[in-house]
Amino acid sequence: MRHELYRVADLPVLQNRTFADPASAKASACADMVLVQDEKSGLIFNQAFDADKLSYDVDYQNEQAHSGQFQKHLSDVEGIIARHFKGQELIEVGCGKGYFLERLKDLGYAITGIDPAYEGSNADVIKAPFTRGLGLAADAIVLRHVLEHIQDPVSFLSEMADANQGGQIYIEVPCFDWILEHRAWFDLFYEHVNYFRLDDLRRMFGTVHEAGHLFGGQYLYIVADLATLRLTPEQPVPSLALPEGFTSSLEHAVRIIQAAPEQGSAIWGASSKGVIYSLFLQRAGVAVDRVVDINPAKQGRYLPLSGARVSSPQEAMDALPEGANLFVMNSNYLEEIKRMTGGRYVYHAVDSASFQ
């Protein structure tokens, strides 16, 4: 049995794919989300998800490492990995553009990467999806921000456990409890088929070495023995409901923009959150003047469905008047953004309690 939590139509299929022109962006693929909870496993997922709609390639850009605040997060992750995997041979499944893999390699880890979206020249990275047929095995597996993209996460972990003949695993995913607490409706994407709580991950394994939250609570992690994976939980799972007023902050943003259109406005952050936010503002009848991102690979390109163009910070600052409304998509970066922009704008951290 499943019960429905949330329903939304026409989300971008890949919210981190950018486009060379607005027409291509506006014509990009969309699909629906019907978020449900499985009453037996407790897992939360989009039952309308179709994996065949997704195809990751070099136009997919989700690199966050340009931010000093995110660098600090990666250092925290390195500390956890060092506690459990020091001196061990590693595989990073879903290594992306290879940034974190290279950091671990520089720290002396023997590590192999796997990712179809990899663009670099490291011979230790296999540009393909993970399958048993690759014949890879290591002491431990690093799985950062992958499991939320996998249609059947328990089967995927089971296949990984069989292929690797057990071993340890580090898993990191977005935290659904944080999304609910902060009413971060813009953190729900088609591309993320699964939404995890810490207890969901704990229930999956018989042996858990460490588990907790990272990145201001937005991410959760677990270090577990892969050989102790459970296909079904041993205890009954409590039922979940979305908080009242889950999407009400959208109307708040609309009112701010409509109250003083001459004041100017921008969204800071053209990754997943900003893509969804700009699209839903547009559908609500308002548009910001700029969408800003520090990732050079996104600048000058266009976001899916909304067709919004991505500006560099300098381009945005040259265009926006002092006192413009800046909608900051991730409060973890708020102080960094204030420093970068000299405090000249009105800053709205849209995931903060004060913006509900």
FIDRENTI-895053 format. One record per residue (C-alpha): residue number from 1; x, y, z; residue in one letter. Coordinates in steps of 0.1 Angstrom, whole numbers, plus 2048, in hexadecimal, padded with zeros to 3 digits. Layout:
REM FIDRENTI-895053
<resi NUM | xx X | yy Y | zz Z | resn a> $
...
***
This chain:
REM FIDRENTI-895053
<resi 1 | xx 800 | yy 800 | zz 800 | resn m> $
<resi 2 | xx 80B | yy 824 | zz 7F9 | resn r> $
<resi 3 | xx 7FC | yy 845 | zz 803 | resn h> $
<resi 4 | xx 801 | yy 865 | zz 7F0 | resn e> $
<resi 5 | xx 814 | yy 883 | zz 7FF | resn l> $
<resi 6 | xx 818 | yy 89C | zz 7E3 | resn y> $
<resi 7 | xx 810 | yy 8A1 | zz 7BF | resn r> $
<resi 8 | xx 81D | yy 8BA | zz 7A5 | resn v> $
<resi 9 | xx 81C | yy 8BB | zz 77F | resn a> $
<resi 10 | xx 836 | yy 8C3 | zz 764 | resn d> $
<resi 11 | xx 857 | yy 8C3 | zz 776 | resn l> $
<resi 12 | xx 877 | yy 8C4 | zz 762 | resn p> $
<resi 13 | xx 883 | yy 8A1 | zz 75C | resn v> $
<resi 14 | xx 8A7 | yy 8AB | zz 762 | resn l> $
<resi 15 | xx 8A9 | yy 8CB | zz 775 | resn q> $
<resi 16 | xx 8CE | yy 8CE | zz 773 | resn n> $
<resi 17 | xx 8D1 | yy 8CC | zz 74E | resn r> $
<resi 18 | xx 8D7 | yy 8EE | zz 73E | resn t> $
<resi 19 | xx 8D0 | yy 8F9 | zz 71B | resn f> $
<resi 20 | xx 8E1 | yy 90F | zz 701 | resn a> $
<resi 21 | xx 8C2 | yy 923 | zz 6F8 | resn d> $
<resi 22 | xx 8A0 | yy 92C | zz 708 | resn p> $
<resi 23 | xx 88B | yy 91A | zz 6EE | resn a> $
<resi 24 | xx 89D | yy 8F8 | zz 6F5 | resn s> $
<resi 25 | xx 89A | yy 8FE | zz 71A | resn a> $
<resi 26 | xx 874 | yy 905 | zz 718 | resn k> $
<resi 27 | xx 86F | yy 8E7 | zz 702 | resn a> $
<resi 28 | xx 881 | yy 8CF | zz 71A | resn s> $
<resi 29 | xx 871 | yy 8B0 | zz 728 | resn a> $
<resi 30 | xx 859 | yy 8B2 | zz 746 | resn c> $
<resi 31 | xx 847 | yy 898 | zz 75B | resn a> $
<resi 32 | xx 832 | yy 895 | zz 77A | resn d> $
<resi 33 | xx 838 | yy 88C | zz 79E | resn m> $
<resi 34 | xx 821 | yy 878 | zz 7B4 | resn v> $
<resi 35 | xx 834 | yy 874 | zz 7D5 | resn l> $
<resi 36 | xx 828 | yy 857 | zz 7EA | resn v> $
<resi 37 | xx 833 | yy 843 | zz 809 | resn q> $
<resi 38 | xx 835 | yy 81E | zz 808 | resn d> $
<resi 39 | xx 824 | yy 812 | zz 828 | resn e> $
<resi 40 | xx 839 | yy 7F3 | zz 82B | resn k> $
<resi 41 | xx 85C | yy 800 | zz 825 | resn s> $
<resi 42 | xx 855 | yy 824 | zz 82F | resn g> $
<resi 43 | xx 868 | yy 830 | zz 810 | resn l> $
<resi 44 | xx 85C | yy 850 | zz 7FF | resn i> $
<resi 45 | xx 85D | yy 852 | zz 7D9 | resn f> $
<resi 46 | xx 84E | yy 85F | zz 7B9 | resn n> $
<resi 47 | xx 837 | yy 844 | zz 7AC | resn q> $
<resi 48 | xx 833 | yy 856 | zz 78B | resn a> $
<resi 49 | xx 859 | yy 854 | zz 785 | resn f> $
<resi 50 | xx 865 | yy 846 | zz 764 | resn d> $
<resi 51 | xx 88B | yy 840 | zz 763 | resn a> $
<resi 52 | xx 88B | yy 83E | zz 73D | resn d> $
<resi 53 | xx 884 | yy 864 | zz 73C | resn k> $
<resi 54 | xx 8A6 | yy 86B | zz 74C | resn l> $
<resi 55 | xx 8C7 | yy 86C | zz 739 | resn s> $
<resi 56 | xx 8E6 | yy 87A | zz 74A | resn y> $
<resi 57 | xx 900 | yy 88A | zz 733 | resn d> $
<resi 58 | xx 91A | yy 8A6 | zz 731 | resn v> $
<resi 59 | xx 8FE | yy 8C0 | zz 730 | resn d> $
<resi 60 | xx 8F5 | yy 8B5 | zz 753 | resn y> $
<resi 61 | xx 905 | yy 8CD | zz 76C | resn q> $
<resi 62 | xx 902 | yy 8C9 | zz 791 | resn n> $
<resi 63 | xx 925 | yy 8D3 | zz 79E | resn e> $
<resi 64 | xx 922 | yy 8E5 | zz 7BF | resn q> $
<resi 65 | xx 947 | yy 8E6 | zz 7C8 | resn a> $
<resi 66 | xx 94B | yy 90A | zz 7BC | resn h> $
<resi 67 | xx 93E | yy 915 | zz 7DE | resn s> $
<resi 68 | xx 955 | yy 918 | zz 7FD | resn g> $
<resi 69 | xx 937 | yy 90D | zz 813 | resn q> $
<resi 70 | xx 933 | yy 8ED | zz 7FE | resn f> $
<resi 71 | xx 959 | yy 8E7 | zz 801 | resn q> $
<resi 72 | xx 954 | yy 8E7 | zz 827 | resn k> $
<resi 73 | xx 939 | yy 8CD | zz 823 | resn h> $
<resi 74 | xx 950 | yy 8B7 | zz 80E | resn l> $
<resi 75 | xx 96A | yy 8BA | zz 829 | resn s> $
<resi 76 | xx 951 | yy 8AD | zz 842 | resn d> $
<resi 77 | xx 94A | yy 88F | zz 82C | resn v> $
<resi 78 | xx 96F | yy 888 | zz 828 | resn e> $
<resi 79 | xx 971 | yy 887 | zz 84E | resn g> $
<resi 80 | xx 956 | yy 86C | zz 850 | resn i> $
<resi 81 | xx 966 | yy 858 | zz 834 | resn i> $
<resi 82 | xx 988 | yy 85A | zz 845 | resn a> $
<resi 83 | xx 979 | yy 84D | zz 866 | resn r> $
<resi 84 | xx 96C | yy 82E | zz 855 | resn h> $
<resi 85 | xx 97E | yy 828 | zz 834 | resn f> $
<resi 86 | xx 9A2 | yy 835 | zz 83A | resn k> $
<resi 87 | xx 9BB | yy 820 | zz 826 | resn g> $
<resi 88 | xx 99F | yy 80C | zz 814 | resn q> $
<resi 89 | xx 998 | yy 809 | zz 7EF | resn e> $
<resi 90 | xx 979 | yy 81C | zz 7E5 | resn l> $
<resi 91 | xx 960 | yy 81E | zz 7C8 | resn i> $
<resi 92 | xx 94B | yy 83E | zz 7C4 | resn e> $
<resi 93 | xx 92B | yy 836 | zz 7B2 | resn v> $
<resi 94 | xx 91D | yy 855 | zz 7A2 | resn g> $
<resi 95 | xx 93D | yy 86A | zz 7A4 | resn c> $
<resi 96 | xx 92F | yy 885 | zz 78E | resn g> $
<resi 97 | xx 94A | yy 89B | zz 77F | resn k> $
<resi 98 | xx 963 | yy 88B | zz 796 | resn g> $
<resi 99 | xx 96A | yy 8A7 | zz 7AE | resn y> $
<resi 100 | xx 966 | yy 894 | zz 7CE | resn f> $
<resi 101 | xx 977 | yy 876 | zz 7C0 | resn l> $
<resi 102 | xx 996 | yy 88B | zz 7B8 | resn e> $
<resi 103 | xx 996 | yy 899 | zz 7DB | resn r> $
<resi 104 | xx 996 | yy 876 | zz 7EA | resn l> $
<resi 105 | xx 9B1 | yy 86B | zz 7D2 | resn k> $
<resi 106 | xx 9C6 | yy 889 | zz 7DD | resn d> $
<resi 107 | xx 9C2 | yy 87D | zz 800 | resn l> $
<resi 108 | xx 9D1 | yy 85C | zz 7F7 | resn g> $
<resi 109 | xx 9B2 | yy 846 | zz 7F1 | resn y> $
<resi 110 | xx 9B3 | yy 82B | zz 7D6 | resn a> $
<resi 111 | xx 991 | yy 834 | zz 7C6 | resn i> $
<resi 112 | xx 97F | yy 82B | zz 7A6 | resn t> $
<resi 113 | xx 962 | yy 840 | zz 79A | resn g> $
<resi 114 | xx 943 | yy 837 | zz 786 | resn i> $
<resi 115 | xx 92C | yy 850 | zz 775 | resn d> $
<resi 116 | xx 91D | yy 854 | zz 752 | resn p> $
<resi 117 | xx 91E | yy 87B | zz 755 | resn a> $
<resi 118 | xx 944 | yy 87C | zz 75C | resn y> $
<resi 119 | xx 957 | yy 893 | zz 744 | resn e> $
<resi 120 | xx 97B | yy 891 | zz 750 | resn g> $
<resi 121 | xx 999 | yy 87C | zz 745 | resn s> $
<resi 122 | xx 9A0 | yy 868 | zz 765 | resn n> $
<resi 123 | xx 9A6 | yy 844 | zz 75B | resn a> $
<resi 124 | xx 998 | yy 838 | zz 77D | resn d> $
<resi 125 | xx 975 | yy 845 | zz 774 | resn v> $
<resi 126 | xx 95E | yy 82F | zz 760 | resn i> $
<resi 127 | xx 945 | yy 843 | zz 74B | resn k> $
<resi 128 | xx 927 | yy 82C | zz 74F | resn a> $
<resi 129 | xx 90B | yy 824 | zz 767 | resn p> $
<resi 130 | xx 912 | yy 80C | zz 784 | resn f> $
<resi 131 | xx 90B | yy 7E7 | zz 77B | resn t> $
<resi 132 | xx 917 | yy 7C6 | zz 788 | resn r> $
<resi 133 | xx 926 | yy 7C0 | zz 765 | resn g> $
<resi 134 | xx 941 | yy 7D9 | zz 76C | resn l> $
<resi 135 | xx 951 | yy 7C0 | zz 783 | resn g> $
<resi 136 | xx 95D | yy 7D9 | zz 79D | resn l> $
<resi 137 | xx 962 | yy 7D3 | zz 7C2 | resn a> $
<resi 138 | xx 972 | yy 7E7 | zz 7DE | resn a> $
<resi 139 | xx 973 | yy 7E8 | zz 804 | resn d> $
<resi 140 | xx 95A | yy 804 | zz 805 | resn a> $
<resi 141 | xx 941 | yy 817 | zz 7EE | resn i> $
<resi 142 | xx 93B | yy 83C | zz 7EF | resn v> $
<resi 143 | xx 917 | yy 845 | zz 7E3 | resn l> $
<resi 144 | xx 911 | yy 86A | zz 7E5 | resn r> $
<resi 145 | xx 8F1 | yy 878 | zz 7D7 | resn h> $
<resi 146 | xx 8E9 | yy 85A | zz 7C2 | resn v> $
<resi 147 | xx 8CF | yy 846 | zz 7D4 | resn l> $
<resi 148 | xx 8B4 | yy 861 | zz 7D1 | resn e> $
<resi 149 | xx 8B7 | yy 85C | zz 7AB | resn h> $
<resi 150 | xx 8B3 | yy 836 | zz 7AB | resn i> $
<resi 151 | xx 890 | yy 828 | zz 7A5 | resn q> $
<resi 152 | xx 893 | yy 80A | zz 7BC | resn d> $
<resi 153 | xx 8AE | yy 814 | zz 7D5 | resn p> $
<resi 154 | xx 8AD | yy 7F4 | zz 7EA | resn v> $
<resi 155 | xx 8B2 | yy 7DE | zz 7CB | resn s> $
<resi 156 | xx 8CE | yy 7F5 | zz 7BF | resn f> $
<resi 157 | xx 8DF | yy 7F1 | zz 7E1 | resn l> $
<resi 158 | xx 8DA | yy 7CC | zz 7E0 | resn s> $
<resi 159 | xx 8EA | yy 7C9 | zz 7BD | resn e> $
<resi 160 | xx 907 | yy 7DE | zz 7CA | resn m> $
<resi 161 | xx 90B | yy 7C8 | zz 7E9 | resn a> $
<resi 162 | xx 90B | yy 7A9 | zz 7D2 | resn d> $
<resi 163 | xx 924 | yy 7B8 | zz 7B9 | resn a> $
<resi 164 | xx 93B | yy 7C4 | zz 7D5 | resn n> $
<resi 165 | xx 937 | yy 7A5 | zz 7EA | resn q> $
<resi 166 | xx 92D | yy 7BB | zz 808 | resn g> $
<resi 167 | xx 945 | yy 7D5 | zz 815 | resn g> $
<resi 168 | xx 93D | yy 7F7 | zz 825 | resn q> $
<resi 169 | xx 928 | yy 813 | zz 816 | resn i> $
<resi 170 | xx 926 | yy 839 | zz 81B | resn y> $
<resi 171 | xx 904 | yy 846 | zz 80F | resn i> $
<resi 172 | xx 8FB | yy 86B | zz 80E | resn e> $
<resi 173 | xx 8D9 | yy 878 | zz 802 | resn v> $
<resi 174 | xx 8C2 | yy 896 | zz 807 | resn p> $
<resi 175 | xx 8AE | yy 896 | zz 828 | resn c> $
<resi 176 | xx 889 | yy 895 | zz 823 | resn f> $
<resi 177 | xx 882 | yy 89F | zz 847 | resn d> $
<resi 178 | xx 896 | yy 8BF | zz 840 | resn w> $
<resi 179 | xx 881 | yy 8C5 | zz 821 | resn i> $
<resi 180 | xx 861 | yy 8C1 | zz 835 | resn l> $
<resi 181 | xx 86D | yy 8D6 | zz 853 | resn e> $
<resi 182 | xx 878 | yy 8F3 | zz 83C | resn h> $
<resi 183 | xx 85A | yy 8EF | zz 824 | resn r> $
<resi 184 | xx 873 | yy 8ED | zz 808 | resn a> $
<resi 185 | xx 85A | yy 8E3 | zz 7EC | resn w> $
<resi 186 | xx 875 | yy 8EE | zz 7D3 | resn f> $
<resi 187 | xx 88B | yy 8D1 | zz 7DF | resn d> $
<resi 188 | xx 873 | yy 8B8 | zz 7CF | resn l> $
<resi 189 | xx 87E | yy 8AF | zz 7AC | resn f> $
<resi 190 | xx 874 | yy 895 | zz 792 | resn y> $
<resi 191 | xx 898 | yy 88A | zz 790 | resn e> $
<resi 192 | xx 898 | yy 880 | zz 7B5 | resn h> $
<resi 193 | xx 881 | yy 862 | zz 7B5 | resn v> $
<resi 194 | xx 888 | yy 85B | zz 7DA | resn n> $
<resi 195 | xx 887 | yy 870 | zz 7FA | resn y> $
<resi 196 | xx 898 | yy 862 | zz 819 | resn f> $
<resi 197 | xx 896 | yy 867 | zz 83E | resn r> $
<resi 198 | xx 8B2 | yy 85C | zz 855 | resn l> $
<resi 199 | xx 89D | yy 840 | zz 863 | resn d> $
<resi 200 | xx 896 | yy 833 | zz 840 | resn d> $
<resi 201 | xx 8BB | yy 82E | zz 83A | resn l> $
<resi 202 | xx 8C1 | yy 81F | zz 85D | resn r> $
<resi 203 | xx 8A5 | yy 805 | zz 857 | resn r> $
<resi 204 | xx 8B7 | yy 7F9 | zz 837 | resn m> $
<resi 205 | xx 8D5 | yy 7EB | zz 849 | resn f> $
<resi 206 | xx 8DB | yy 7D3 | zz 866 | resn g> $
<resi 207 | xx 8FD | yy 7E3 | zz 86E | resn t> $
<resi 208 | xx 900 | yy 809 | zz 86E | resn v> $
<resi 209 | xx 922 | yy 818 | zz 878 | resn h> $
<resi 210 | xx 918 | yy 83D | zz 878 | resn e> $
<resi 211 | xx 8FC | yy 852 | zz 86C | resn a> $
<resi 212 | xx 8F1 | yy 876 | zz 86E | resn g> $
<resi 213 | xx 8EB | yy 897 | zz 85C | resn h> $
<resi 214 | xx 902 | yy 8AE | zz 848 | resn l> $
<resi 215 | xx 901 | yy 8D0 | zz 836 | resn f> $
<resi 216 | xx 8EB | yy 8E1 | zz 84F | resn g> $
<resi 217 | xx 8D3 | yy 8C4 | zz 851 | resn g> $
<resi 218 | xx 8CB | yy 8C4 | zz 82C | resn q> $
<resi 219 | xx 8DE | yy 8A3 | zz 826 | resn y> $
<resi 220 | xx 8DF | yy 883 | zz 839 | resn l> $
<resi 221 | xx 8F8 | yy 867 | zz 839 | resn y> $
<resi 222 | xx 8FE | yy 844 | zz 845 | resn i> $
<resi 223 | xx 91D | yy 82D | zz 847 | resn v> $
<resi 224 | xx 911 | yy 809 | zz 846 | resn a> $
<resi 225 | xx 91B | yy 7E5 | zz 840 | resn d> $
<resi 226 | xx 90E | yy 7DE | zz 81D | resn l> $
<resi 227 | xx 90C | yy 7B9 | zz 824 | resn a> $
<resi 228 | xx 8F1 | yy 7C0 | zz 83E | resn t> $
<resi 229 | xx 8D9 | yy 7D0 | zz 826 | resn l> $
<resi 230 | xx 8B5 | yy 7C8 | zz 82E | resn r> $
<resi 231 | xx 89C | yy 7C5 | zz 811 | resn l> $
<resi 232 | xx 87F | yy 7CD | zz 829 | resn t> $
<resi 233 | xx 87E | yy 7DF | zz 84B | resn p> $
<resi 234 | xx 87A | yy 7CA | zz 86A | resn e> $
<resi 235 | xx 863 | yy 7E2 | zz 87C | resn q> $
<resi 236 | xx 842 | yy 7F4 | zz 872 | resn p> $
<resi 237 | xx 848 | yy 816 | zz 862 | resn v> $
<resi 238 | xx 835 | yy 836 | zz 86D | resn p> $
<resi 239 | xx 81F | yy 848 | zz 854 | resn s> $
<resi 240 | xx 82A | yy 86A | zz 847 | resn l> $
<resi 241 | xx 817 | yy 88A | zz 83D | resn a> $
<resi 242 | xx 823 | yy 8AB | zz 82E | resn l> $
<resi 243 | xx 821 | yy 8C9 | zz 845 | resn p> $
<resi 244 | xx 805 | yy 8E3 | zz 841 | resn e> $
<resi 245 | xx 80E | yy 8FF | zz 82A | resn g> $
<resi 246 | xx 82A | yy 8EB | zz 819 | resn f> $
<resi 247 | xx 82A | yy 901 | zz 7FA | resn t> $
<resi 248 | xx 81E | yy 922 | zz 809 | resn s> $
<resi 249 | xx 840 | yy 934 | zz 806 | resn s> $
<resi 250 | xx 83B | yy 935 | zz 7E0 | resn l> $
<resi 251 | xx 81F | yy 94E | zz 7E5 | resn e> $
<resi 252 | xx 835 | yy 962 | zz 7FD | resn h> $
<resi 253 | xx 850 | yy 966 | zz 7E2 | resn a> $
<resi 254 | xx 836 | yy 970 | zz 7C8 | resn v> $
<resi 255 | xx 829 | yy 98B | zz 7DF | resn r> $
<resi 256 | xx 84C | yy 999 | zz 7E5 | resn i> $
<resi 257 | xx 853 | yy 99B | zz 7C0 | resn i> $
<resi 258 | xx 832 | yy 9AA | zz 7B7 | resn q> $
<resi 259 | xx 833 | yy 9C4 | zz 7D3 | resn a> $
<resi 260 | xx 851 | yy 9D6 | zz 7C3 | resn a> $
<resi 261 | xx 859 | yy 9CA | zz 7A0 | resn p> $
<resi 262 | xx 870 | yy 9E8 | zz 79A | resn e> $
<resi 263 | xx 885 | yy 9DD | zz 7B7 | resn q> $
<resi 264 | xx 893 | yy 9C0 | zz 7A3 | resn g> $
<resi 265 | xx 897 | yy 99B | zz 7AD | resn s> $
<resi 266 | xx 8AD | yy 97D | zz 7A8 | resn a> $
<resi 267 | xx 8AF | yy 959 | zz 7B1 | resn i> $
<resi 268 | xx 8D2 | yy 94E | zz 7BE | resn w> $
<resi 269 | xx 8D8 | yy 92A | zz 7B6 | resn g> $
<resi 270 | xx 8D1 | yy 91A | zz 794 | resn a> $
<resi 271 | xx 8D3 | yy 8F6 | zz 79F | resn s> $
<resi 272 | xx 8B6 | yy 8E0 | zz 7A8 | resn s> $
<resi 273 | xx 8A5 | yy 8F7 | zz 7C1 | resn k> $
<resi 274 | xx 8A8 | yy 917 | zz 7AB | resn g> $
<resi 275 | xx 89C | yy 904 | zz 78C | resn v> $
<resi 276 | xx 87C | yy 8FA | zz 79E | resn i> $
<resi 277 | xx 878 | yy 91C | zz 7B0 | resn y> $
<resi 278 | xx 87C | yy 931 | zz 790 | resn s> $
<resi 279 | xx 864 | yy 91A | zz 77D | resn l> $
<resi 280 | xx 848 | yy 91C | zz 797 | resn f> $
<resi 281 | xx 84C | yy 941 | zz 79B | resn l> $
<resi 282 | xx 848 | yy 944 | zz 776 | resn q> $
<resi 283 | xx 829 | yy 92E | zz 777 | resn r> $
<resi 284 | xx 81B | yy 944 | zz 793 | resn a> $
<resi 285 | xx 81D | yy 962 | zz 77B | resn g> $
<resi 286 | xx 83E | yy 973 | zz 786 | resn v> $
<resi 287 | xx 861 | yy 971 | zz 77A | resn a> $
<resi 288 | xx 882 | yy 97B | zz 78A | resn v> $
<resi 289 | xx 89A | yy 991 | zz 777 | resn d> $
<resi 290 | xx 8B8 | yy 979 | zz 77C | resn r> $
<resi 291 | xx 8C0 | yy 956 | zz 786 | resn v> $
<resi 292 | xx 8E4 | yy 955 | zz 793 | resn v> $
<resi 293 | xx 8FD | yy 939 | zz 797 | resn d> $
<resi 294 | xx 922 | yy 937 | zz 79E | resn i> $
<resi 295 | xx 928 | yy 918 | zz 789 | resn n> $
<resi 296 | xx 937 | yy 925 | zz 768 | resn p> $
<resi 297 | xx 929 | yy 906 | zz 755 | resn a> $
<resi 298 | xx 906 | yy 914 | zz 75B | resn k> $
<resi 299 | xx 90C | yy 938 | zz 754 | resn q> $
<resi 300 | xx 8FD | yy 945 | zz 733 | resn g> $
<resi 301 | xx 8E8 | yy 926 | zz 730 | resn r> $
<resi 302 | xx 8C3 | yy 921 | zz 735 | resn y> $
<resi 303 | xx 8AF | yy 90D | zz 74F | resn l> $
<resi 304 | xx 896 | yy 8F2 | zz 746 | resn p> $
<resi 305 | xx 871 | yy 8FB | zz 73F | resn l> $
<resi 306 | xx 874 | yy 91F | zz 74D | resn s> $
<resi 307 | xx 88E | yy 928 | zz 733 | resn g> $
<resi 308 | xx 89E | yy 93F | zz 74D | resn a> $
<resi 309 | xx 8C2 | yy 94A | zz 745 | resn r> $
<resi 310 | xx 8DD | yy 945 | zz 75F | resn v> $
<resi 311 | xx 8F3 | yy 963 | zz 767 | resn s> $
<resi 312 | xx 915 | yy 963 | zz 778 | resn s> $
<resi 313 | xx 916 | yy 976 | zz 799 | resn p> $
<resi 314 | xx 928 | yy 993 | zz 789 | resn q> $
<resi 315 | xx 90F | yy 996 | zz 76D | resn e> $
<resi 316 | xx 8F3 | yy 996 | zz 786 | resn a> $
<resi 317 | xx 903 | yy 9B0 | zz 79D | resn m> $
<resi 318 | xx 909 | yy 9C7 | zz 77F | resn d> $
<resi 319 | xx 8E4 | yy 9C5 | zz 776 | resn a> $
<resi 320 | xx 8D1 | yy 9C4 | zz 797 | resn l> $
<resi 321 | xx 8CB | yy 9E4 | zz 7AA | resn p> $
<resi 322 | xx 8D4 | yy 9E8 | zz 7CE | resn e> $
<resi 323 | xx 8B8 | yy 9DB | zz 7E4 | resn g> $
<resi 324 | xx 8AC | yy 9C1 | zz 7CB | resn a> $
<resi 325 | xx 89C | yy 9A2 | zz 7D9 | resn n> $
<resi 326 | xx 8B3 | yy 984 | zz 7D9 | resn l> $
<resi 327 | xx 8A3 | yy 962 | zz 7DE | resn f> $
<resi 328 | xx 8BF | yy 94C | zz 7EC | resn v> $
<resi 329 | xx 8B6 | yy 928 | zz 7E4 | resn m> $
<resi 330 | xx 8CC | yy 918 | zz 7FF | resn n> $
<resi 331 | xx 8D2 | yy 92A | zz 820 | resn s> $
<resi 332 | xx 8F3 | yy 917 | zz 824 | resn n> $
<resi 333 | xx 901 | yy 930 | zz 80B | resn y> $
<resi 334 | xx 8F0 | yy 94F | zz 818 | resn l> $
<resi 335 | xx 90E | yy 95E | zz 82A | resn e> $
<resi 336 | xx 925 | yy 955 | zz 80D | resn e> $
<resi 337 | xx 90D | yy 967 | zz 7F5 | resn i> $
<resi 338 | xx 90A | yy 985 | zz 80B | resn k> $
<resi 339 | xx 930 | yy 989 | zz 80B | resn r> $
<resi 340 | xx 932 | yy 984 | zz 7E6 | resn m> $
<resi 341 | xx 918 | yy 99E | zz 7DF | resn t> $
<resi 342 | xx 923 | yy 9B7 | zz 7F9 | resn g> $
<resi 343 | xx 902 | yy 9B6 | zz 80C | resn g> $
<resi 344 | xx 8F1 | yy 9CD | zz 7F3 | resn r> $
<resi 345 | xx 8D1 | yy 9B9 | zz 7EF | resn y> $
<resi 346 | xx 8B3 | yy 9AE | zz 803 | resn v> $
<resi 347 | xx 8BA | yy 989 | zz 809 | resn y> $
<resi 348 | xx 89E | yy 96F | zz 80D | resn h> $
<resi 349 | xx 8AA | yy 94C | zz 818 | resn a> $
<resi 350 | xx 88C | yy 939 | zz 809 | resn v> $
<resi 351 | xx 893 | yy 91A | zz 81E | resn d> $
<resi 352 | xx 893 | yy 92C | zz 83F | resn s> $
<resi 353 | xx 877 | yy 92C | zz 858 | resn a> $
<resi 354 | xx 873 | yy 952 | zz 855 | resn s> $
<resi 355 | xx 869 | yy 94E | zz 830 | resn f> $
<resi 356 | xx 84B | yy 938 | zz 836 | resn q> $
***
